[in-house]
């Protein structure tokens, strides 16, 4: 039998960090739905408060159910440690506050998640933090943007919503040469398809609401890295008061057990849908890293081993309401924000750009729904 160190991804996504409850023998992990914890003695209290003994004090600082998902994520990411927060944006903000102070500078990709973008545009200036935005596919531009006061390089492997591809190993080399922290939002690919820390990144971020949960019922974020960096992020989560709830931790534990199977189906269906969209006369552009026509395809092929995720976007001919009409005409797929769900979610992001999170329905049914929606919105 293989050792735990050599178990495959599917085995670890199911078993890592958890086991039968030691008190009751319950097969599934319990939800420790408590805010506080009683000490058995003054000696125990003092030892836990001093950090000499593992234990729990208050759920804002830690919870047994949450510890299970944090251990599992760290294992799947190949990290020393991981911390969970109330949402993806909670851990993004905590990580940025942990790395930056007044007078510092961050270089960030020019195409990223909306609320991370808002933090850079509105919050960073309030704290005296300088921001430079670059197309991270232009490595020379990234190098040129780094200043003596730069502390962080921030990028998404597959950008939201344009699906630009970042060469993570090349960016990691730039960050390491400059002595700065490289943060990667890996939400669109999940740890199953890509693990940024294995390619030189220092912090790997996920909105666990998305593929890690997979069912559209949890709100959570997770971040992985070295023990020292994660301890600093944890402190910010405590200060900001943005811990994950025990119930959401449990939902992640349940959802992540099928991550590999879901991702395989997301990838297969997304490729077929992207190819279908490329053939449609009213579709002017398809952004999917698996298509040879995508400008970042070669980088994506090198990093993702032929599995390009379940996210794509496309533009439609017509006016700036064509995307909204397309979404409104859908009968099977939902017109909704978020992504990584087993249900296909469609969101007209801006102007004619439509973002698609391909679900796990039969791909023929998704394509048929898209076909009739195109007829109604562009015909």
Phi and psi in degrees as a GROMACS rama.xvg file:
@    title "Ramachandran Plot"
@    xaxis  label "Phi"
@    yaxis  label "Psi"
@TYPE xy
-62.6145  152.024  UNK-2
-74.441  164.045  UNK-3
-59.2296  -27.9533  UNK-4
-71.1188  -18.851  UNK-5
-113.926  6.58282  UNK-6
-59.6888  147.458  UNK-7
-73.9783  172.449  UNK-8
-59.9347  -45.9074  UNK-9
-62.3258  -40.9738  UNK-10
-62.7137  -42.9954  UNK-11
-71.9645  -34.5571  UNK-12
-65.375  -24.4418  UNK-13
-87.3803  -45.8606  UNK-14
-104.242  -26.3511  UNK-15
-60.1757  135.527  UNK-16
81.1868  -3.89307  UNK-17
-145.583  168.121  UNK-18
-174.269  -179.647  UNK-19
-55.0395  141.788  UNK-20
-60.6045  127.621  UNK-21
-66.9276  -19.3535  UNK-22
-92.8207  -48.9102  UNK-23
-102.081  -18.1216  UNK-24
79.9681  7.74678  UNK-25
-55.1163  131.394  UNK-26
-67.9613  -43.616  UNK-27
-90.2793  147.545  UNK-28
-65.82  141.66  UNK-29
-77.2825  159.595  UNK-30
-93.0222  110.955  UNK-31
-83.7151  79.6005  UNK-32
-84.5849  76.819  UNK-33
-140.473  150.466  UNK-34
-93.2466  -27.8871  UNK-35
-138.635  172.138  UNK-36
-136.644  136.31  UNK-37
-89.151  139.613  UNK-38
-91.3048  143.398  UNK-39
-81.3953  -21.0065  UNK-40
-161.83  164.105  UNK-41
-62.7336  -37.1405  UNK-42
-61.354  -44.7558  UNK-43
-63.4897  -45.2555  UNK-44
-57.2335  -48.6464  UNK-45
-63.5714  -38.3537  UNK-46
-67.2281  -40.9841  UNK-47
-70.0377  -43.7967  UNK-48
-63.0087  -32.35  UNK-49
-82.1288  -8.20029  UNK-50
81.0575  12.0341  UNK-51
-84.844  -15.3481  UNK-52
-139.079  140.168  UNK-53
-71.4956  136.156  UNK-54
-178.46  -179.632  UNK-55
-123.782  145.281  UNK-56
-118.999  -48.7665  UNK-57
-154.97  138.434  UNK-58
-66.189  -20.189  UNK-59
-62.0368  -28.9108  UNK-60
-96.0426  -18.2483  UNK-61
166.069  153.227  UNK-62
-153.181  141.693  UNK-63
-59.5868  -39.5223  UNK-64
-65.6118  -41.4571  UNK-65
-65.8511  -38.0042  UNK-66
-59.5355  -34.5821  UNK-67
-63.8906  -47.2597  UNK-68
-70.131  -33.3961  UNK-69
-65.2666  -41.4633  UNK-70
-63.8035  -41.7835  UNK-71
-64.5408  -45.5251  UNK-72
-63.0129  -44.2708  UNK-73
-58.8038  -41.3508  UNK-74
-63.8409  -48.3763  UNK-75
-67.1999  -28.7547  UNK-76
-86.9252  -10.7687  UNK-77
70.1612  37.4382  UNK-78
-110.233  158.853  UNK-79
-68.54  -35.4793  UNK-80
-156.121  162.54  UNK-81
-146.271  155.01  UNK-82
-135.198  142.229  UNK-83
-105.4  150.494  UNK-84
-135.04  178.765  UNK-85
-66.3574  -23.1002  UNK-86
-162.574  171.493  UNK-87
-60.0992  -42.3441  UNK-88
-66.7521  -29.8434  UNK-89
-62.263  -42.7729  UNK-90
-78.1304  -31.4272  UNK-91
-61.4512  -50.3462  UNK-92
-61.913  -43.6493  UNK-93
-61.883  -40.7949  UNK-94
-66.3968  -40.285  UNK-95
-67.851  -42.7679  UNK-96
-64.2677  -31.5299  UNK-97
-71.5212  -25.2935  UNK-98
-102.766  -19.3727  UNK-99
-124.102  146.639  UNK-100
-139.282  174.454  UNK-101
-55.9954  132.511  UNK-102
95.8699  -13.4552  UNK-103
-82.7153  175.276  UNK-104
-142.234  143.708  UNK-105
-126.112  139.274  UNK-106
-104.701  122.62  UNK-107
-130.042  150.065  UNK-108
-60.2774  149.951  UNK-109
-84.2625  -5.25967  UNK-110
-132.896  96.2195  UNK-111
-141.232  173.464  UNK-112
-49.3037  138.964  UNK-113
-52.7579  -49.1977  UNK-114
-76.1704  -27.2903  UNK-115
-66.4043  -38.1646  UNK-116
-62.5847  -41.7618  UNK-117
-63.476  -40.5173  UNK-118
-58.7019  -44.3436  UNK-119
-66.4973  -37.8569  UNK-120
-82.468  -31.2448  UNK-121
-112.589  -46.1883  UNK-122
-78.4272  -45.4162  UNK-123
-55.0748  -48.0972  UNK-124
-60.9264  -33.0111  UNK-125
-63.1004  -25.7233  UNK-126
-102.293  9.56629  UNK-127
72.074  27.9858  UNK-128
-101.211  125.746  UNK-129
-79.5931  147.162  UNK-130
-133.024  131.725  UNK-131
-122.014  132.61  UNK-132
-108.222  133.137  UNK-133
-139.759  158.053  UNK-134
-78.5443  106.917  UNK-135
-72.4415  -6.90143  UNK-136
-75.7143  -14.3168  UNK-137
-96.7935  93.2137  UNK-138
-64.5449  -33.1254  UNK-139
-65.6041  -37.7458  UNK-140
-65.8139  -36.2019  UNK-141
-64.1968  -47.3461  UNK-142
-59.7231  -43.0496  UNK-143
-66.9027  -26.6935  UNK-144
-79.2878  -18.4464  UNK-145
-75.6925  130.382  UNK-146
-114.735  170.221  UNK-147
-57.4042  -31.2794  UNK-148
-91.4138  2.896  UNK-149
-68.2432  132.736  UNK-150
-118.702  -20.7903  UNK-151
-140.317  139.477  UNK-152
-114.059  128.189  UNK-153
-127.814  128.16  UNK-154
-151.127  164.101  UNK-155
-112.372  138.231  UNK-156
-59.5407  -53.105  UNK-157
-115.08  118.965  UNK-158
-77.8228  153.804  UNK-159
-108.645  114.324  UNK-160
-111.513  2.24197  UNK-161
-84.7116  -5.34512  UNK-162
58.1868  39.781  UNK-163
-70.9243  150.548  UNK-164
-107.47  126.964  UNK-165
-99.0428  132.65  UNK-166
-80.5848  88.7296  UNK-167
-60.0188  -45.9126  UNK-168
-60.5094  -39.9848  UNK-169
-67.0377  -40.8833  UNK-170
-67.0947  -35.9647  UNK-171
-62.8646  -39.6901  UNK-172
-61.3593  -43.2883  UNK-173
-62.3645  -46.0221  UNK-174
-63.6159  -43.3173  UNK-175
-67.8915  -37.4549  UNK-176
-62.8004  -34.3038  UNK-177
-86.9437  -8.96695  UNK-178
71.6595  34.0246  UNK-179
-118.832  163.221  UNK-180
-81.1514  132.46  UNK-181
-108.551  112.971  UNK-182
-104.947  130.729  UNK-183
-122.773  124.696  UNK-184
-85.1381  112.89  UNK-185
-108.033  20.73  UNK-186
-56.7217  -42.744  UNK-187
-68.883  -18.5168  UNK-188
-113.138  -23.8931  UNK-189
69.7008  162.869  UNK-190
-65.274  -16.8896  UNK-191
-67.7009  -40.4631  UNK-192
-90.2804  -30.2688  UNK-193
-157.866  141.123  UNK-194
-127.72  99.4707  UNK-195
-56.3075  -33.8892  UNK-196
-64.509  -28.4926  UNK-197
-70.8411  -13.3486  UNK-198
-114.977  19.5111  UNK-199
102.227  -6.60814  UNK-200
-69.9324  156.998  UNK-201
-98.0514  -31.3551  UNK-202
-135.078  134.697  UNK-203
-117.163  124.197  UNK-204
-113.837  141.614  UNK-205
-136.292  135.438  UNK-206
-77.1479  100.855  UNK-207
-70.1124  -11.5559  UNK-208
-53.6396  -30.3276  UNK-209
-87.1645  -114.621  UNK-210
-66.7622  -32.8354  UNK-211
-63.5504  -44.4851  UNK-212
-72.7206  -57.4328  UNK-213
83.0741  -6.98725  UNK-214
-124.677  8.28207  UNK-215
66.0499  25.2181  UNK-216
-123.671  -2.57939  UNK-217
-118.209  154.09  UNK-218
-125.249  116.455  UNK-219
-167.226  159.831  UNK-220
-137.656  151.726  UNK-221
-136.781  149.227  UNK-222
-141.154  138.316  UNK-223
-124.324  152.573  UNK-224
172.286  -156.796  UNK-225
-69.6013  156.75  UNK-226
-58.6302  -39.2892  UNK-227
-65.0623  -45.9956  UNK-228
-66.4019  -41.4046  UNK-229
-67.2831  -33.1543  UNK-230
-63.3246  -37.5262  UNK-231
-68.7018  -39.1168  UNK-232
-65.9111  -42.1167  UNK-233
-57.3326  -42.0528  UNK-234
-59.3075  -41.508  UNK-235
-67.4688  -38.3307  UNK-236
-61.4246  -39.7914  UNK-237
-65.5285  -45.0549  UNK-238
-65.2992  -40.8419  UNK-239
-77.9692  -12.3282  UNK-240
66.7916  42.7032  UNK-241
-124.171  49.9248  UNK-242
-77.0697  161.076  UNK-243
-77.1621  149.602  UNK-244
-81.3021  152.976  UNK-245
-58.0072  -37.2435  UNK-246
-65.3408  -43.2258  UNK-247
-64.2434  -35.9193  UNK-248
-59.6149  -42.7722  UNK-249
-65.5883  -39.5086  UNK-250
-61.3533  -37.701  UNK-251
-65.4612  -42.3436  UNK-252
-59.2999  -39.0658  UNK-253
-70.5909  -47.4354  UNK-254
-67.6937  -38.6098  UNK-255
-68.5095  -17.1054  UNK-256
-63.6754  -20.636  UNK-257
-112.1  17.4428  UNK-258
-55.9514  -49.1032  UNK-259
-62.0002  -41.9169  UNK-260
-66.9268  -42.3613  UNK-261
-63.6953  -44.4027  UNK-262
-63.0214  -37.8296  UNK-263
-60.7915  -43.4359  UNK-264
-70.1812  -41.3502  UNK-265
-54.9425  -47.204  UNK-266
-63.8232  -48.3067  UNK-267
-59.9826  -46.3057  UNK-268
-69.8742  -39.5639  UNK-269
-61.5399  -39.7226  UNK-270
-62.8852  -44.5819  UNK-271
-65.1643  -39.1011  UNK-272
-68.7705  -40.3311  UNK-273
-61.5476  -42.556  UNK-274
-65.6399  -38.9441  UNK-275
-61.233  -46.9081  UNK-276
-63.776  -36.2706  UNK-277
-61.7302  -25.5256  UNK-278
-86.6607  -6.87687  UNK-279
-86.5463  128.641  UNK-280
-64.2923  -26.1572  UNK-281
-89.6342  -1.28001  UNK-282
-97.197  117.384  UNK-283
-90.0558  -21.4411  UNK-284
-159.371  139.991  UNK-285
-121.861  125.702  UNK-286
-104.084  97.5473  UNK-287
-145.29  124.41  UNK-288
-64.4797  -17.6158  UNK-289
-80.5363  -11.9252  UNK-290
-81.3464  133.08  UNK-291
-57.5707  -23.6605  UNK-292
-75.2268  -14.2204  UNK-293
-71.5651  131.499  UNK-294
-61.9522  -22.3439  UNK-295
-101.714  14.695  UNK-296
-59.91  -43.977  UNK-297
-63.2486  -40.518  UNK-298
-65.9544  -44.7932  UNK-299
-62.0922  -39.9496  UNK-300
-62.4246  -39.9652  UNK-301
-67.4991  -38.9452  UNK-302
-88.2066  -30.0649  UNK-303
-108.946  2.81405  UNK-304
53.7553  40.7823  UNK-305
82.606  5.24885  UNK-306
-120.977  112.998  UNK-307
-107.736  11.4612  UNK-308
87.06  179.206  UNK-309
-107.911  11.7103  UNK-310
-106.528  135.062  UNK-311
-147.872  164.3  UNK-312
-142.351  159.995  UNK-313
-152.57  159.503  UNK-314
-114.684  148.047  UNK-315
-114.427  146.205  UNK-316
-68.4346  149.637  UNK-317
125.085  -154.558  UNK-318
-96.6119  -173.841  UNK-319
-76.5759  2.12106  UNK-320
-107.267  1.56924  UNK-321
-62.2271  -41.6618  UNK-322
-62.0715  -40.006  UNK-323
-65.9352  -39.0273  UNK-324
-65.5053  -39.107  UNK-325
-59.7383  -50.2517  UNK-326
-62.3134  -37.5504  UNK-327
-69.2068  -25.0213  UNK-328
-86.0384  -8.49514  UNK-329
-65.6016  142.35  UNK-330
-112.755  -33.6335  UNK-331
-96.7971  -51.4505  UNK-332
-77.1537  148.327  UNK-333
-91.8301  139.097  UNK-334
-86.0199  95.365  UNK-335
-156.776  154.414  UNK-336
-77.4117  -175.988  UNK-337
74.6382  -178.739  UNK-338
-167.091  175.826  UNK-339
76.8002  11.7393  UNK-340
-85.8931  159.337  UNK-341
-69.5226  -19.7751  UNK-342
-91.2928  142.738  UNK-343
-72.6984  128.022  UNK-344
-118.86  132.574  UNK-345
-121.914  131.711  UNK-346
-137.445  114.493  UNK-347
-68.9523  109.164  UNK-348
-82.2447  -49.4229  UNK-349
-162.603  141.722  UNK-350
50.2068  -122.466  UNK-351
-94.3683  2.2423  UNK-352
-80.5782  127.681  UNK-353
-117.554  124.735  UNK-354
-97.1098  138.496  UNK-355
-126.156  126.55  UNK-356
-102.282  104.662  UNK-357
-73.8675  126.535  UNK-358
-89.9843  -159.517  UNK-359
-109.255  15.4066  UNK-360
-67.2012  169.61  UNK-361
-59.4022  128.46  UNK-362
-62.7691  -31.3912  UNK-363
-61.9565  -34.4505  UNK-364
-72.9018  -37.6044  UNK-365
-63.6944  -46.7706  UNK-366
-62.063  -41.5964  UNK-367
-62.0188  -39.0963  UNK-368
-66.7108  -41.7384  UNK-369
-62.9575  -40.187  UNK-370
-62.5785  -46.3873  UNK-371
-70.2526  -32.7176  UNK-372
-68.1413  -36.347  UNK-373
-63.9744  -41.4861  UNK-374
-61.7992  -40.0799  UNK-375
-77.5279  -25.5509  UNK-376
-99.5455  -23.3053  UNK-377
-121.554  -12.0272  UNK-378
